[in-house]
């Protein structure tokens, strides 16, 4: 499904004339017009209203270019879910050097459980070129039952997530959630009511 807030007609015309519309295409492409959508949150609420998400799904930003092997990510996602029934999202993150140019785009600190890469906390931080300084503040209760944790600020958000069908519903229940990381992930991780878990799949692949 391609969720389009604009240019749906042009995108439809492109798909109809492309290899993705041939009988032997590996999957069917469906465009969904969502003219009111201005964020990931709006798109998720629209998907929830349509009722077309019934199982785990891969959520990818429209401008992602990647060579990630999705079967490996799915295997990790399913393995973590078999161990943790509260697991609802797997984020794809890739390692970056200190001067990698994409680190300037929404840099963040991820606090992870060292034993299994469960994300304990997320916080956006100023880019390295900024004069602003910040510290990471985390509620100590989020670190309960964690033997050892690591803080990473060398990870690039691939904009690729594997989500359970609960994700659109949580966006629906929290209408102020607009962004995937700063609203949804941060909100889920710090919520006493939800008690849901997010894991990080860290790769060297390109995204």
N, CA and C atoms as an extended XYZ file, in Angstrom:
621
Properties=species:S:1:pos:R:3:atomname:S:1:resname:S:1:resid:I:1 pbc="F F F"
N         0.838       -1.196        0.000 N   UNK     1
C         0.000        0.000        0.000 CA  UNK     1
C         0.874        1.248        0.000 C   UNK     1
N         0.599        2.164       -0.922 N   UNK     2
C         1.255        3.468       -0.942 CA  UNK     2
C         0.244        4.497       -0.450 C   UNK     2
N         0.518        5.092        0.695 N   UNK     3
C        -0.381        6.116        1.223 CA  UNK     3
C         0.068        7.471        0.668 C   UNK     3
N        -0.778        8.105       -0.114 N   UNK     4
C        -0.420        9.352       -0.804 CA  UNK     4
C        -1.254       10.504       -0.259 C   UNK     4
N        -0.592       11.554        0.169 N   UNK     5
C        -1.332       12.746        0.567 CA  UNK     5
C        -1.486       13.707       -0.610 C   UNK     5
N        -0.701       13.466       -1.663 N   UNK     6
C        -0.822       14.291       -2.871 CA  UNK     6
C        -0.262       13.502       -4.055 C   UNK     6
N        -0.576       13.939       -5.267 N   UNK     7
C        -0.052       13.349       -6.512 CA  UNK     7
C        -0.427       11.882       -6.693 C   UNK     7
N        -1.548       11.450       -6.093 N   UNK     8
C        -1.952       10.041       -6.209 CA  UNK     8
C        -2.213        9.666       -7.678 C   UNK     8
N        -2.778       10.591       -8.465 N   UNK     9
C        -3.076       10.289       -9.872 CA  UNK     9
C        -1.794       10.013      -10.652 C   UNK     9
N        -0.771       10.848      -10.441 N   UNK    10
C         0.505       10.655      -11.137 CA  UNK    10
C         1.158        9.342      -10.713 C   UNK    10
N         1.081        9.040       -9.417 N   UNK    11
C         1.679        7.805       -8.917 CA  UNK    11
C         0.946        6.601       -9.493 C   UNK    11
N        -0.376        6.665       -9.563 N   UNK    12
C        -1.167        5.587      -10.167 CA  UNK    12
C        -0.780        5.364      -11.626 C   UNK    12
N        -0.639        6.459      -12.374 N   UNK    13
C        -0.269        6.360      -13.790 CA  UNK    13
C         1.097        5.720      -13.941 C   UNK    13
N         2.022        6.087      -13.060 N   UNK    14
C         3.359        5.498      -13.124 CA  UNK    14
C         3.309        3.991      -12.870 C   UNK    14
N         2.582        3.584      -11.834 N   UNK    15
C         2.511        2.165      -11.475 CA  UNK    15
C         1.843        1.357      -12.583 C   UNK    15
N         0.775        1.918      -13.178 N   UNK    16
C         0.057        1.193      -14.236 CA  UNK    16
C         0.949        0.914      -15.439 C   UNK    16
N         1.942        1.781      -15.682 N   UNK    17
C         2.834        1.587      -16.827 CA  UNK    17
C         4.155        0.955      -16.466 C   UNK    17
N         4.282        0.481      -15.243 N   UNK    18
C         5.564       -0.060      -14.786 CA  UNK    18
C         5.529       -1.578      -14.674 C   UNK    18
N         6.685       -2.168      -14.369 N   UNK    19
C         6.787       -3.632      -14.216 CA  UNK    19
C         5.978       -4.127      -13.015 C   UNK    19
N         5.652       -3.217      -12.070 N   UNK    20
C         4.897       -3.629      -10.883 CA  UNK    20
C         3.442       -3.952      -11.212 C   UNK    20
N         3.023       -3.609      -12.425 N   UNK    21
C         1.648       -3.897      -12.825 CA  UNK    21
C         1.563       -5.119      -13.742 C   UNK    21
N         2.688       -5.771      -14.007 N   UNK    22
C         2.699       -6.943      -14.881 CA  UNK    22
C         2.185       -8.171      -14.121 C   UNK    22
N         1.649       -9.170      -14.833 N   UNK    23
C         1.078      -10.352      -14.158 CA  UNK    23
C         2.075      -11.085      -13.266 C   UNK    23
N         3.364      -11.034      -13.603 N   UNK    24
C         4.372      -11.752      -12.820 CA  UNK    24
C         5.059      -10.875      -11.766 C   UNK    24
N         4.497       -9.704      -11.521 N   UNK    25
C         5.035       -8.867      -10.441 CA  UNK    25
C         4.949       -9.631       -9.112 C   UNK    25
N         5.986       -9.537       -8.261 N   UNK    26
C         5.974      -10.304       -7.002 CA  UNK    26
C         4.929       -9.836       -6.004 C   UNK    26
N         4.375       -8.641       -6.185 N   UNK    27
C         3.315       -8.173       -5.292 CA  UNK    27
C         2.437       -7.157       -6.009 C   UNK    27
N         1.248       -6.950       -5.474 N   UNK    28
C         0.305       -5.974       -6.034 CA  UNK    28
C         0.471       -4.647       -5.306 C   UNK    28
N         0.538       -3.562       -6.058 N   UNK    29
C         0.675       -2.227       -5.475 CA  UNK    29
C        -0.681       -1.534       -5.491 C   UNK    29
N        -1.105       -1.056       -4.330 N   UNK    30
C        -2.369       -0.330       -4.214 CA  UNK    30
C        -2.090        1.058       -3.648 C   UNK    30
N        -2.567        2.091       -4.324 N   UNK    31
C        -2.392        3.452       -3.803 CA  UNK    31
C        -3.630        3.853       -3.011 C   UNK    31
N        -3.403        4.472       -1.873 N   UNK    32
C        -4.484        4.957       -1.017 CA  UNK    32
C        -4.385        6.472       -0.941 C   UNK    32
N        -5.422        7.164       -1.362 N   UNK    33
C        -5.417        8.623       -1.310 CA  UNK    33
C        -5.806        9.073        0.092 C   UNK    33
N        -4.934        9.848        0.708 N   UNK    34
C        -5.204       10.355        2.047 CA  UNK    34
C        -4.871       11.848        2.066 C   UNK    34
N        -5.738       12.674        1.459 N   UNK    35
C        -5.411       14.099        1.257 CA  UNK    35
C        -5.232       14.888        2.542 C   UNK    35
N        -5.807       14.420        3.645 N   UNK    36
C        -5.685       15.150        4.907 CA  UNK    36
C        -4.416       14.797        5.675 C   UNK    36
N        -3.718       13.756        5.252 N   UNK    37
C        -2.548       13.285        6.003 CA  UNK    37
C        -1.387       14.267        5.872 C   UNK    37
N        -0.860       14.674        7.014 N   UNK    38
C         0.290       15.567        7.035 CA  UNK    38
C         1.447       14.982        7.845 C   UNK    38
N         1.278       13.744        8.298 N   UNK    39
C         2.312       13.114        9.122 CA  UNK    39
C         2.122       11.607        9.097 C   UNK    39
N         3.099       10.904        9.653 N   UNK    40
C         2.983        9.450        9.792 CA  UNK    40
C         1.763        9.106       10.648 C   UNK    40
N         1.548        9.899       11.698 N   UNK    41
C         0.412        9.652       12.576 CA  UNK    41
C        -0.912        9.729       11.841 C   UNK    41
N        -1.061       10.745       10.977 N   UNK    42
C        -2.294       10.877       10.190 CA  UNK    42
C        -2.486        9.669        9.272 C   UNK    42
N        -1.389        9.220        8.642 N   UNK    43
C        -1.474        8.076        7.733 CA  UNK    43
C        -1.850        6.807        8.494 C   UNK    43
N        -1.279        6.630        9.694 N   UNK    44
C        -1.598        5.443       10.497 CA  UNK    44
C        -3.064        5.447       10.933 C   UNK    44
N        -3.568        6.620       11.302 N   UNK    45
C        -4.976        6.706       11.703 CA  UNK    45
C        -5.896        6.417       10.518 C   UNK    45
N        -5.495        6.858        9.328 N   UNK    46
C        -6.280        6.572        8.132 CA  UNK    46
C        -6.292        5.068        7.851 C   UNK    46
N        -5.127        4.417        7.965 N   UNK    47
C        -5.057        2.966        7.770 CA  UNK    47
C        -5.935        2.236        8.780 C   UNK    47
N        -5.920        2.714       10.016 N   UNK    48
C        -6.733        2.081       11.053 CA  UNK    48
C        -8.222        2.216       10.732 C   UNK    48
N        -8.616        3.391       10.239 N   UNK    49
C       -10.024        3.604        9.882 CA  UNK    49
C       -10.464        2.695        8.734 C   UNK    49
N        -9.538        2.410        7.805 N   UNK    50
C        -9.875        1.565        6.656 CA  UNK    50
C        -9.923        0.085        7.038 C   UNK    50
N        -9.280       -0.291        8.138 N   UNK    51
C        -9.326       -1.670        8.608 CA  UNK    51
C        -8.616       -2.671        7.713 C   UNK    51
N        -7.574       -2.233        6.986 N   UNK    52
C        -6.902       -3.153        6.057 CA  UNK    52
C        -5.658       -3.809        6.655 C   UNK    52
N        -5.221       -3.345        7.828 N   UNK    53
C        -4.063       -3.954        8.480 CA  UNK    53
C        -4.557       -5.005        9.470 C   UNK    53
N        -4.226       -6.260        9.199 N   UNK    54
C        -4.701       -7.345       10.063 CA  UNK    54
C        -3.567       -8.157       10.679 C   UNK    54
N        -2.338       -7.894       10.273 N   UNK    55
C        -1.194       -8.633       10.817 CA  UNK    55
C         0.027       -7.743       10.866 C   UNK    55
N         1.186       -8.331       11.167 N   UNK    56
C         2.433       -7.565       11.170 CA  UNK    56
C         2.683       -6.988        9.773 C   UNK    56
N         3.245       -5.781        9.717 N   UNK    57
C         3.514       -5.145        8.425 CA  UNK    57
C         4.805       -4.350        8.493 C   UNK    57
N         5.413       -4.151        7.320 N   UNK    58
C         6.640       -3.350        7.212 CA  UNK    58
C         6.229       -1.930        6.852 C   UNK    58
N         6.656       -0.970        7.660 N   UNK    59
C         6.355        0.444        7.433 CA  UNK    59
C         7.620        1.132        6.933 C   UNK    59
N         7.557        1.673        5.725 N   UNK    60
C         8.735        2.274        5.090 CA  UNK    60
C         8.388        3.674        4.616 C   UNK    60
N         9.238        4.634        4.921 N   UNK    61
C         9.060        5.989        4.404 CA  UNK    61
C         9.210        5.964        2.884 C   UNK    61
N         8.447        6.835        2.200 N   UNK    62
C         8.392        6.783        0.743 CA  UNK    62
C         9.690        7.084        0.035 C   UNK    62
N        10.643        7.737        0.705 N   UNK    63
C        11.883        8.124        0.022 CA  UNK    63
C        13.082        7.274        0.453 C   UNK    63
N        12.842        6.081        0.992 N   UNK    64
C        13.929        5.225        1.449 CA  UNK    64
C        14.544        4.464        0.273 C   UNK    64
N        15.871        4.428        0.242 N   UNK    65
C        16.622        3.568       -0.688 CA  UNK    65
C        17.464        2.647        0.167 C   UNK    65
N        17.332        1.341       -0.020 N   UNK    66
C        18.013        0.409        0.881 CA  UNK    66
C        18.316       -0.913        0.198 C   UNK    66
N        19.320       -1.616        0.720 N   UNK    67
C        19.587       -2.991        0.282 CA  UNK    67
C        19.420       -3.959        1.460 C   UNK    67
N        18.686       -3.522        2.487 N   UNK    68
C        18.444       -4.373        3.651 CA  UNK    68
C        17.680       -5.631        3.231 C   UNK    68
N        18.117       -6.774        3.760 N   UNK    69
C        17.425       -8.035        3.505 CA  UNK    69
C        16.279       -8.155        4.513 C   UNK    69
N        15.075       -7.930        4.030 N   UNK    70
C        13.917       -7.864        4.920 CA  UNK    70
C        13.628       -9.196        5.609 C   UNK    70
N        13.989      -10.308        4.959 N   UNK    71
C        13.722      -11.599        5.605 CA  UNK    71
C        14.508      -11.744        6.905 C   UNK    71
N        15.707      -11.161        6.945 N   UNK    72
C        16.513      -11.219        8.175 CA  UNK    72
C        15.892      -10.352        9.274 C   UNK    72
N        15.377       -9.196        8.886 N   UNK    73
C        14.718       -8.315        9.861 CA  UNK    73
C        13.460       -8.994       10.405 C   UNK    73
N        12.691       -9.604        9.494 N   UNK    74
C        11.475      -10.308        9.910 CA  UNK    74
C        11.788      -11.465       10.851 C   UNK    74
N        12.892      -12.186       10.557 N   UNK    75
C        13.296      -13.293       11.423 CA  UNK    75
C        13.614      -12.786       12.826 C   UNK    75
N        14.344      -11.664       12.912 N   UNK    76
C        14.666      -11.047       14.204 CA  UNK    76
C        13.382      -10.625       14.919 C   UNK    76
N        12.483       -9.976       14.179 N   UNK    77
C        11.217       -9.499       14.738 CA  UNK    77
C        10.414      -10.658       15.335 C   UNK    77
N        10.300      -11.738       14.588 N   UNK    78
C         9.518      -12.886       15.052 CA  UNK    78
C        10.186      -13.578       16.234 C   UNK    78
N        11.522      -13.625       16.208 N   UNK    79
C        12.240      -14.248       17.320 CA  UNK    79
C        12.040      -13.460       18.603 C   UNK    79
N        12.125      -12.122       18.514 N   UNK    80
C        11.915      -11.293       19.698 CA  UNK    80
C        10.476      -11.395       20.184 C   UNK    80
N         9.544      -11.459       19.246 N   UNK    81
C         8.129      -11.519       19.634 CA  UNK    81
C         7.800      -12.850       20.311 C   UNK    81
N         8.478      -13.925       19.886 N   UNK    82
C         8.230      -15.224       20.513 CA  UNK    82
C         8.701      -15.237       21.969 C   UNK    82
N         9.675      -14.373       22.278 N   UNK    83
C        10.192      -14.283       23.650 CA  UNK    83
C         9.475      -13.221       24.473 C   UNK    83
N         8.880      -12.239       23.798 N   UNK    84
C         8.297      -11.082       24.491 CA  UNK    84
C         6.959      -10.738       23.837 C   UNK    84
N         5.875      -11.122       24.454 N   UNK    85
C         4.546      -10.905       23.885 CA  UNK    85
C         4.140       -9.427       23.873 C   UNK    85
N         4.883       -8.570       24.597 N   UNK    86
C         4.588       -7.132       24.605 CA  UNK    86
C         5.347       -6.382       23.513 C   UNK    86
N         6.074       -7.108       22.685 N   UNK    87
C         6.867       -6.513       21.604 CA  UNK    87
C         5.937       -6.102       20.459 C   UNK    87
N         5.956       -4.806       20.074 N   UNK    88
C         5.054       -4.346       19.009 CA  UNK    88
C         5.775       -3.706       17.822 C   UNK    88
N         7.038       -3.283       17.997 N   UNK    89
C         7.759       -2.621       16.892 CA  UNK    89
C         9.219       -3.056       16.894 C   UNK    89
N         9.746       -3.304       15.687 N   UNK    90
C        11.184       -3.465       15.485 CA  UNK    90
C        11.657       -2.311       14.611 C   UNK    90
N        12.559       -1.481       15.126 N   UNK    91
C        13.130       -0.361       14.359 CA  UNK    91
C        14.403       -0.825       13.671 C   UNK    91
N        14.588       -0.462       12.405 N   UNK    92
C        15.847       -0.731       11.714 CA  UNK    92
C        16.766        0.483       11.866 C   UNK    92
N        17.938        0.239       12.397 N   UNK    93
C        18.933        1.294       12.584 CA  UNK    93
C        20.248        0.821       11.969 C   UNK    93
N        20.988        1.733       11.384 N   UNK    94
C        22.274        1.370       10.804 CA  UNK    94
C        23.384        2.177       11.455 C   UNK    94
N        24.551        1.542       11.591 N   UNK    95
C        25.683        2.193       12.256 CA  UNK    95
C        26.306        3.244       11.342 C   UNK    95
N        26.765        4.332       11.937 N   UNK    96
C        27.369        5.418       11.163 CA  UNK    96
C        28.654        5.874       11.819 C   UNK    96
N        29.558        6.350       10.998 N   UNK    97
C        30.771        6.944       11.548 CA  UNK    97
C        30.445        8.330       12.097 C   UNK    97
N        31.387        8.906       12.819 N   UNK    98
C        31.158       10.200       13.466 CA  UNK    98
C        30.800       11.288       12.456 C   UNK    98
N        31.374       11.213       11.250 N   UNK    99
C        31.198       12.303       10.283 CA  UNK    99
C        30.269       11.920        9.130 C   UNK    99
N        29.525       10.821        9.265 N   UNK   100
C        28.612       10.405        8.203 CA  UNK   100
C        27.551       11.485        7.992 C   UNK   100
N        27.348       11.875        6.741 N   UNK   101
C        26.496       13.050        6.459 CA  UNK   101
C        25.051       12.856        6.909 C   UNK   101
N        24.530       11.621        6.906 N   UNK   102
C        23.132       11.439        7.281 CA  UNK   102
C        22.911       11.539        8.781 C   UNK   102
N        23.996       11.598        9.574 N   UNK   103
C        23.816       11.771       11.012 CA  UNK   103
C        23.304       13.165       11.346 C   UNK   103
N        23.409       14.078       10.402 N   UNK   104
C        22.926       15.443       10.659 CA  UNK   104
C        21.415       15.518       10.541 C   UNK   104
N        20.771       14.448       10.055 N   UNK   105
C        19.320       14.457        9.863 CA  UNK   105
C        18.664       13.803       11.071 C   UNK   105
N        18.071       14.637       11.917 N   UNK   106
C        17.389       14.171       13.119 CA  UNK   106
C        18.232       13.192       13.943 C   UNK   106
N        19.412       13.620       14.411 N   UNK   107
C        20.226       12.728       15.249 CA  UNK   107
C        19.518       12.436       16.574 C   UNK   107
N        19.823       11.272       17.148 N   UNK   108
C        19.109       10.864       18.360 CA  UNK   108
C        19.986        9.958       19.207 C   UNK   108
N        19.614        9.856       20.474 N   UNK   109
C        20.243        8.900       21.383 CA  UNK   109
C        19.256        7.776       21.644 C   UNK   109
N        19.751        6.554       21.497 N   UNK   110
C        18.941        5.370       21.788 CA  UNK   110
C        19.544        4.679       23.009 C   UNK   110
N        18.739        4.457       24.038 N   UNK   111
C        19.192        3.693       25.203 CA  UNK   111
C        18.644        2.283       25.055 C   UNK   111
N        19.558        1.300       24.985 N   UNK   112
C        19.188       -0.077       24.675 CA  UNK   112
C        19.616       -1.020       25.787 C   UNK   112
N        18.813       -2.050       25.997 N   UNK   113
C        19.211       -3.153       26.865 CA  UNK   113
C        20.320       -3.904       26.133 C   UNK   113
N        21.495       -4.009       26.754 N   UNK   114
C        22.654       -4.587       26.071 CA  UNK   114
C        22.437       -6.053       25.718 C   UNK   114
N        21.596       -6.753       26.456 N   UNK   115
C        21.439       -8.195       26.253 CA  UNK   115
C        20.596       -8.544       25.031 C   UNK   115
N        19.665       -7.657       24.637 N   UNK   116
C        18.757       -8.035       23.552 CA  UNK   116
C        18.348       -6.887       22.630 C   UNK   116
N        18.937       -5.699       22.814 N   UNK   117
C        18.636       -4.514       21.999 CA  UNK   117
C        17.196       -4.022       22.138 C   UNK   117
N        16.570       -4.322       23.281 N   UNK   118
C        15.268       -3.698       23.545 CA  UNK   118
C        15.506       -2.218       23.810 C   UNK   118
N        14.750       -1.376       23.143 N   UNK   119
C        14.912        0.068       23.310 CA  UNK   119
C        14.217        0.502       24.597 C   UNK   119
N        14.983        1.078       25.487 N   UNK   120
C        14.451        1.516       26.774 CA  UNK   120
C        14.012        2.976       26.736 C   UNK   120
N        14.672        3.750       25.856 N   UNK   121
C        14.347        5.177       25.789 CA  UNK   121
C        14.880        5.753       24.485 C   UNK   121
N        14.207        6.792       24.009 N   UNK   122
C        14.618        7.503       22.795 CA  UNK   122
C        14.595        8.995       23.080 C   UNK   122
N        15.632        9.699       22.625 N   UNK   123
C        15.631       11.163       22.774 CA  UNK   123
C        16.353       11.786       21.595 C   UNK   123
N        15.703       12.748       20.942 N   UNK   124
C        16.375       13.469       19.862 CA  UNK   124
C        17.401       14.420       20.468 C   UNK   124
N        18.492       14.648       19.746 N   UNK   125
C        19.588       15.485       20.238 CA  UNK   125
C        20.000       16.470       19.137 C   UNK   125
N        20.664       17.564       19.507 N   UNK   126
C        21.104       18.515       18.483 CA  UNK   126
C        22.169       17.887       17.585 C   UNK   126
N        22.241       18.299       16.322 N   UNK   127
C        23.305       17.789       15.444 CA  UNK   127
C        24.675       18.231       15.930 C   UNK   127
N        25.706       17.535       15.471 N   UNK   128
C        27.069       17.827       15.937 CA  UNK   128
C        27.514       19.239       15.560 C   UNK   128
N        26.913       19.810       14.509 N   UNK   129
C        27.275       21.163       14.075 CA  UNK   129
C        26.628       22.244       14.950 C   UNK   129
N        25.661       21.841       15.776 N   UNK   130
C        24.944       22.809       16.589 CA  UNK   130
C        25.763       23.217       17.816 C   UNK   130
N        25.529       24.437       18.269 N   UNK   131
C        26.181       24.912       19.495 CA  UNK   131
C        25.364       24.548       20.731 C   UNK   131
N        24.152       24.058       20.483 N   UNK   132
C        23.297       23.654       21.604 CA  UNK   132
C        23.844       22.394       22.265 C   UNK   132
N        23.778       22.365       23.558 N   UNK   133
C        24.199       21.188       24.316 CA  UNK   133
C        22.965       20.570       24.969 C   UNK   133
N        23.029       19.288       25.186 N   UNK   134
C        21.893       18.621       25.813 CA  UNK   134
C        22.386       17.470       26.667 C   UNK   134
N        21.509       17.013       27.536 N   UNK   135
C        21.788       15.805       28.309 CA  UNK   135
C        20.595       14.879       28.139 C   UNK   135
N        20.829       13.599       28.307 N   UNK   136
C        19.756       12.620       28.195 CA  UNK   136
C        19.187       12.379       29.577 C   UNK   136
N        17.897       12.634       29.722 N   UNK   137
C        17.240       12.427       31.008 CA  UNK   137
C        16.270       11.264       30.879 C   UNK   137
N        16.391       10.292       31.769 N   UNK   138
C        15.553        9.105       31.698 CA  UNK   138
C        15.017        8.766       33.082 C   UNK   138
N        13.754        8.397       33.134 N   UNK   139
C        13.134        7.964       34.387 CA  UNK   139
C        13.798        6.662       34.825 C   UNK   139
N        14.311        6.630       36.023 N   UNK   140
C        15.043        5.452       36.504 CA  UNK   140
C        14.174        4.188       36.516 C   UNK   140
N        12.851        4.369       36.593 N   UNK   141
C        11.964        3.198       36.583 CA  UNK   141
C        12.039        2.432       35.267 C   UNK   141
N        12.406        3.130       34.188 N   UNK   142
C        12.523        2.459       32.896 CA  UNK   142
C        13.711        1.511       32.845 C   UNK   142
N        14.613        1.643       33.805 N   UNK   143
C        15.808        0.794       33.832 CA  UNK   143
C        15.681       -0.348       34.832 C   UNK   143
N        14.509       -0.499       35.422 N   UNK   144
C        14.308       -1.603       36.360 CA  UNK   144
C        14.409       -2.939       35.630 C   UNK   144
N        14.982       -3.930       36.286 N   UNK   145
C        15.151       -5.279       35.728 CA  UNK   145
C        16.069       -5.305       34.510 C   UNK   145
N        16.875       -4.258       34.317 N   UNK   146
C        17.851       -4.240       33.224 CA  UNK   146
C        19.239       -4.361       33.839 C   UNK   146
N        19.956       -5.421       33.504 N   UNK   147
C        21.273       -5.651       34.094 CA  UNK   147
C        22.301       -4.655       33.573 C   UNK   147
N        22.265       -4.417       32.252 N   UNK   148
C        23.258       -3.518       31.656 CA  UNK   148
C        22.638       -2.838       30.437 C   UNK   148
N        22.847       -1.530       30.325 N   UNK   149
C        22.307       -0.803       29.180 CA  UNK   149
C        23.407       -0.017       28.489 C   UNK   149
N        23.161        0.338       27.250 N   UNK   150
C        24.118        1.132       26.481 CA  UNK   150
C        23.390        2.338       25.896 C   UNK   150
N        24.121        3.439       25.746 N   UNK   151
C        23.580        4.645       25.114 CA  UNK   151
C        24.289        4.811       23.777 C   UNK   151
N        23.504        4.858       22.701 N   UNK   152
C        24.085        4.971       21.360 CA  UNK   152
C        23.621        6.269       20.704 C   UNK   152
N        24.578        7.048       20.210 N   UNK   153
C        24.210        8.209       19.395 CA  UNK   153
C        24.883        8.118       18.026 C   UNK   153
N        25.290        6.891       17.660 N   UNK   154
C        25.964        6.659       16.376 CA  UNK   154
C        25.083        5.856       15.428 C   UNK   154
N        23.761        5.945       15.616 N   UNK   155
C        22.850        5.140       14.820 CA  UNK   155
C        21.983        6.028       13.926 C   UNK   155
N        21.826        5.616       12.667 N   UNK   156
C        20.993        6.330       11.709 CA  UNK   156
C        19.642        5.625       11.623 C   UNK   156
N        18.585        6.386       11.712 N   UNK   157
C        17.234        5.843       11.592 CA  UNK   157
C        16.974        5.517       10.123 C   UNK   157
N        16.784        4.239        9.806 N   UNK   158
C        16.580        3.830        8.415 CA  UNK   158
C        15.190        4.176        7.894 C   UNK   158
N        14.266        4.553        8.762 N   UNK   159
C        12.869        4.802        8.381 CA  UNK   159
C        12.204        3.511        7.908 C   UNK   159
N        12.626        2.412        8.517 N   UNK   160
C        12.042        1.101        8.223 CA  UNK   160
C        11.671        0.473        9.555 C   UNK   160
N        10.405        0.120        9.735 N   UNK   161
C         9.945       -0.493       10.971 CA  UNK   161
C         9.064       -1.692       10.643 C   UNK   161
N         9.167       -2.728       11.466 N   UNK   162
C         8.196       -3.816       11.389 CA  UNK   162
C         7.253       -3.636       12.569 C   UNK   162
N         5.970       -3.524       12.256 N   UNK   163
C         4.981       -3.151       13.260 CA  UNK   163
C         3.932       -4.246       13.416 C   UNK   163
N         3.417       -4.357       14.611 N   UNK   164
C         2.269       -5.226       14.854 CA  UNK   164
C         1.002       -4.439       14.507 C   UNK   164
N        -0.139       -5.121       14.332 N   UNK   165
C        -1.378       -4.390       14.015 CA  UNK   165
C        -1.854       -3.473       15.132 C   UNK   165
N        -1.207       -3.540       16.312 N   UNK   166
C        -1.554       -2.624       17.403 CA  UNK   166
C        -1.088       -1.198       17.130 C   UNK   166
N        -0.091       -1.043       16.252 N   UNK   167
C         0.515        0.280       16.045 CA  UNK   167
C        -0.492        1.297       15.507 C   UNK   167
N        -1.228        1.017       14.410 N   UNK   168
C        -2.222        2.003       13.960 CA  UNK   168
C        -3.271        2.303       15.026 C   UNK   168
N        -3.638        1.283       15.802 N   UNK   169
C        -4.650        1.495       16.853 CA  UNK   169
C        -4.146        2.428       17.942 C   UNK   169
N        -2.849        2.313       18.295 N   UNK   170
C        -2.277        3.206       19.319 CA  UNK   170
C        -2.224        4.643       18.795 C   UNK   170
N        -1.892        4.809       17.508 N   UNK   171
C        -1.945        6.147       16.916 CA  UNK   171
C        -3.375        6.695       16.979 C   UNK   171
N        -4.353        5.837       16.754 N   UNK   172
C        -5.750        6.257       16.787 CA  UNK   172
C        -6.149        6.728       18.183 C   UNK   172
N        -5.668        6.023       19.200 N   UNK   173
C        -6.012        6.367       20.582 CA  UNK   173
C        -5.279        7.618       21.072 C   UNK   173
N        -4.183        7.960       20.426 N   UNK   174
C        -3.376        9.123       20.834 CA  UNK   174
C        -3.286       10.082       19.645 C   UNK   174
N        -4.300       10.923       19.520 N   UNK   175
C        -4.424       11.759       18.328 CA  UNK   175
C        -3.310       12.791       18.211 C   UNK   175
N        -2.617       13.068       19.322 N   UNK   176
C        -1.527       14.046       19.261 CA  UNK   176
C        -0.235       13.419       18.752 C   UNK   176
N        -0.181       12.093       18.598 N   UNK   177
C         1.010       11.451       18.038 CA  UNK   177
C         1.080       11.758       16.543 C   UNK   177
N         2.122       12.460       16.134 N   UNK   178
C         2.319       12.780       14.721 CA  UNK   178
C         3.569       12.095       14.154 C   UNK   178
N         4.690       12.223       14.877 N   UNK   179
C         5.953       11.673       14.400 CA  UNK   179
C         6.170       10.267       14.954 C   UNK   179
N         6.870        9.444       14.185 N   UNK   180
C         7.055        8.046       14.576 CA  UNK   180
C         7.993        7.894       15.766 C   UNK   180
N         9.055        8.687       15.799 N   UNK   181
C        10.039        8.529       16.876 CA  UNK   181
C         9.722        9.442       18.074 C   UNK   181
N         9.703       10.758       17.820 N   UNK   182
C         9.595       11.698       18.937 CA  UNK   182
C         8.244       11.639       19.634 C   UNK   182
N         7.207       11.179       18.935 N   UNK   183
C         5.879       11.058       19.556 CA  UNK   183
C         5.564        9.602       19.906 C   UNK   183
N         5.497        8.748       18.885 N   UNK   184
C         5.030        7.376       19.104 CA  UNK   184
C         6.007        6.550       19.945 C   UNK   184
N         7.258        6.424       19.478 N   UNK   185
C         8.221        5.574       20.188 CA  UNK   185
C         8.476        6.113       21.590 C   UNK   185
N         8.724        7.406       21.693 N   UNK   186
C         8.989        8.000       23.004 CA  UNK   186
C         7.779        7.855       23.923 C   UNK   186
N         6.586        8.037       23.356 N   UNK   187
C         5.363        7.920       24.150 CA  UNK   187
C         5.102        6.508       24.628 C   UNK   187
N         5.279        5.534       23.742 N   UNK   188
C         5.055        4.131       24.102 CA  UNK   188
C         6.037        3.697       25.184 C   UNK   188
N         7.308        4.074       25.032 N   UNK   189
C         8.334        3.625       25.977 CA  UNK   189
C         8.144        4.230       27.365 C   UNK   189
N         7.582        5.424       27.435 N   UNK   190
C         7.428        6.053       28.748 CA  UNK   190
C         6.021        5.918       29.327 C   UNK   190
N         5.159        5.129       28.662 N   UNK   191
C         3.779        4.985       29.139 CA  UNK   191
C         3.666        3.867       30.174 C   UNK   191
N         3.080        4.203       31.327 N   UNK   192
C         2.823        3.192       32.355 CA  UNK   192
C         1.640        2.305       31.967 C   UNK   192
N         0.724        2.845       31.153 N   UNK   193
C        -0.487        2.107       30.823 CA  UNK   193
C        -0.264        1.082       29.713 C   UNK   193
N         0.529        1.448       28.684 N   UNK   194
C         0.679        0.566       27.530 CA  UNK   194
C         1.543       -0.659       27.827 C   UNK   194
N         2.679       -0.447       28.485 N   UNK   195
C         3.620       -1.541       28.795 CA  UNK   195
C         3.955       -2.346       27.541 C   UNK   195
N         4.265       -1.641       26.442 N   UNK   196
C         4.659       -2.285       25.196 CA  UNK   196
C         6.142       -2.055       24.941 C   UNK   196
N         6.747       -2.961       24.170 N   UNK   197
C         8.193       -2.934       23.985 CA  UNK   197
C         8.580       -2.739       22.521 C   UNK   197
N         9.716       -2.068       22.333 N   UNK   198
C        10.272       -1.779       21.012 CA  UNK   198
C        11.696       -2.328       20.979 C   UNK   198
N        12.056       -2.994       19.887 N   UNK   199
C        13.402       -3.541       19.744 CA  UNK   199
C        14.107       -2.888       18.568 C   UNK   199
N        15.436       -2.866       18.618 N   UNK   200
C        16.244       -2.288       17.551 CA  UNK   200
C        16.979       -3.389       16.802 C   UNK   200
N        16.819       -3.387       15.490 N   UNK   201
C        17.595       -4.260       14.613 CA  UNK   201
C        18.705       -3.398       14.038 C   UNK   201
N        19.949       -3.681       14.424 N   UNK   202
C        21.084       -2.836       14.021 CA  UNK   202
C        21.863       -3.552       12.924 C   UNK   202
N        22.064       -2.853       11.817 N   UNK   203
C        22.671       -3.474       10.640 CA  UNK   203
C        23.782       -2.617       10.064 C   UNK   203
N        24.631       -3.221        9.252 N   UNK   204
C        25.652       -2.481        8.497 CA  UNK   204
C        25.189       -2.222        7.071 C   UNK   204
N        23.995       -2.695        6.729 N   UNK   205
C        23.492       -2.530        5.371 CA  UNK   205
C        23.134       -1.074        5.096 C   UNK   205
N        22.922       -0.757        3.818 N   UNK   206
C        22.694        0.621        3.414 CA  UNK   206
C        21.215        0.990        3.514 C   UNK   206
N        20.946        2.123        4.107 N   UNK   207
C        19.573        2.648        4.108 CA  UNK   207
C        19.639        4.151        4.372 C   UNK   207
